[in-house]
Amino acid sequence: MKHIDLNNKSKEELSVIFKDQKTKLLKLKFELNEKKLKDVSQIKKVKKDIARVLTAMRLKPQTTNDK
């Protein structure tokens, strides 16, 4: 997942991606504990993707109506 791709998405889309990535990370951790995971570097990649999504979410301008 590239940073450029994340900049073009809305906050709602980013939150959906974030939830999907967290679910994927949880599943990978379960597979690791059950000794079924072959490529342990996937966990590191998913964690980095989660950090990219959170960074993109934080950089999006907040759309609050303060009157």
C-alpha positions, 0 to 999 in steps of 0.5 A: 500500500503506497502513501500516494494511494492513501492520500486520495482516499477519504477518512471513511475509506481510511477507517475501513482500511484500518479495520481490515488491516487490524483484522488481518494482523490479528489473524496473522498473529493467531497463525503464528501462534499455531505455527501455521504462518510460513512468512513471518515478515507479513506481520511487519508489513501489515504493521507498517501499513497500519502506521501509514493509514493512521498517518494519512488519517491524521494528516487529513483536515478535520471537517468539523463545523464549529459555530 
